[in-house]
Amino acid sequence: MRIILVGGSKTVYFLARQFVRRHYHVTVINRDPVRAREIAHETKATVVLGDGTDVHRLEEAGARAADAILAMTNHDQDNLVACQIAKKIFKVPRTIALVNDPDNEAIFKQLGVTVAFSATRLIGMILDQETNFEDITAFMPLAQGRINVTEVRLAPDSPAVGKTLLDLELTENSLIACIIRNDEVIVPRGATTLEVDDHLLLISHPDNQRHDIEVLCGY
């Protein structure tokens, strides 16, 4: 896989290092000469010195043959422009952009960026889950925030304990994908009865998550 990273942050450095270890062909575009040398030396990635929004620098980085571009600078405008040039001029199939201001996330998606993600929004969502639901042991938004995957532990006073999946009044299209019970992974059916200390993998729409958590945990 051929990947272009735009930016010079620690995140870019760690991504470059990780992708190189996976034997991907990695090229980093960075405008800071000192940082560019550090990334080249420490990650063994190819580094192009320059502006990631410059057509010539993107071409030099191999955009015509790239499978994906990740624009990870601290400036939303630069990330958007880099992705748009990569997609429209070089036909890069996957464009991924960091969105520093969460209010810009929808705009990026409307303008054709394949994946636009806001670390600020994701951290806020995770914090909200952790502060409101003490029995949530893991939480991950997927599909650009359209789906939530949540691991829920059933406490002794959970209203779901002793009920079957068919008895639960989960919202439509919500799903308990699996149950972890005493280190055993169970693929549940409608007649499966829930027990204390079961860990449930709940897949739900964000708008329905609070209701589903209430059904399982009682709050």
N, C-alpha and C positions, 0 to 999 in steps of 0.2 A: 504494500500500500504506500502511496506517495502523499505526504501530508505537508502543508505549508502552515507555519505558525507565524503570526504577525504580532510583534511586541517584544518587550524585554524584561517582563516582570519575573518574579520567582515562580509564578505559576507556569509561565512559558518554559522556563528552565526545567522544571520538574516534568512537564509534559514531554519536552524534547528528550530528556533522559529516559523516560518510561517508553516512549515510542521507539527510540533507538534500540533499547533492550529487546523489544519485540521484533526487531529486524525490519522495521518500516524505513522507508526512505524519507528522511525528515529534513526540511529546509526552513530555517528561521530568518525572517526579515526584521532587522532591527536598525534603528538610525543612530544609536550610540556606539561609537567605535570601541570604547573600553568594554562595554557590556557585550558587544558582539564577539569580541575576542574571547571573553570569559566563557560564553555559551559554546563557542566552537571548540575551545580547549577542553571543557569539562564534560560535554555531552557527546562529542564527535559528530554532531549534526552539521550539515552544510549551512553556512550563514551568509546571507546577502546583506551588505551594509546599505541602508537606505530607507525610504519611506514606503510602507506597505500599501499606501493608496496610489503609488506611482505605477502606471501600466508597465513601464520598462523594467522596474524592479520585480514586479510580479512575473513578468515573462522570464527574466533572468533566473527567478526562483523555480521555474519549471511549471508554471500554472497551467500550461496547455496540456500537460500530462498528469496533473494532480487529481487525486481522488477526493480530497477534502482540503478546505482552508479553515483555520481557526484564527479569528481576529480577536486578540486578547489585550488590546491597549487600554489605557485609562481614559480614552476619549471615545464616546459613543459614535460621534460623527465619523471618525477614522475607521472604526470597526464596521460601520454600515457601508461606507464607500468601498473599503477593501473587499467586502463580501459581494457587493453589487458588481464591481469590475470583474472579479473572479468568475461570477456566474454568467454575466451578460457577454463579456468579451472572450473569456477563456473557456466557458462552458464547464466550469468545475461543478460536478454533480452535487456535492454537499458543502454548504457554507454554514459555518457555526460562529456565532458572535457573542462575546461578553457584552451585557448591557449594564452599565454602571448605574444608570438612573432607571429604576423599575417602571417609571411612567413611559419609558420609550420602548418597552418590550413589545407591546402590541403593534407599534409602528414598524419595527423591524420585521415582524412576521408578515404584515400587510405588504411590505416592500420586497418580499420574496426570499428573505433569509431562511434557510432550511430549519435551523435551530437557533433561537435567541433565548438566552437565559440570564436572569438577574440573580447574582449571588445574594444581594440584599433581600430580595423577595423570598428566596429559598430559606435563608437563615431566619427570617421573620416567621415563615410558616412553621418551621421546625420548632422554634422557640414557643410559638403559640400552642402547638400540640403538647410540648413537654410541660408547660406551665398549667395546662388545663386538665390533662389526663395522666394521672400518675401510673396507670397500668399500661400505658403505651410504651413499649420497649424499643420500637424502631418505627421510623416514618420516612417515606420516600415519595415525593411527587414525580410522576412520569408523564410522558407525552406532552411536554411543555406545560405541565400543571393541570392537564385535563383529567388525570387519573391519580388517585392517591393509593399507595400500597402501605398498609399499616399493620404492624404486629401488635396484637393485643393479648395481654395475659388475663385469664379469668380468675379473679379473687374469690375467696370463699363466699362472699356476700353478693356475687354477681348474679343478676336475675336470669342470666343465660344458663347457669349451671343446672344440669339435670334435664335440660330441654334438648329436643332434636333440632336439626337445622330447619326442618319443615315448620317447627313451632315458632321460630324467630320471625319477628315482623321487621325484617330488613327492608330497605327501600328497593324498588325495582331496579334491576341491573347491578345491584351490589352482590358481591360473591365472597364466600369464605373458600379460598383456594386450597388451603391445607391446614392441618392441625398438627402441632408438634406436642407430643405427649410422652414424657419420660424418655426423651431422646429418640423417639420413634416418629417418623413422618407419616401421617395418615392423610390419604386423599378422601375427603368426606363425601358422604351421600346424604340424601334427605333424612334417612333414619338414624344417622350418626348422633349419638348423645354426647353432649358436652360435659366436661368434668372440671373440677377445681385444678388450677395451675395449667390448664391447657393454654398453649400459645396459638392464637389464630392469625392466619394471614388474610387480612381483609382487603379486598379491592373494591373501591367505591369512587363515585364522583365527588369532587370537593364539596359541592352543595349538600350532599347527602351524608357526609362523613359524621357530622355531629349526631345526627339521629341514629345512625348505625352504632356509634360508640355508646350512646345512651342505652340502646337495646342490649348491648353486650355487657356493659359495665355498670349501668344504672345511674349514670350522671352525664 
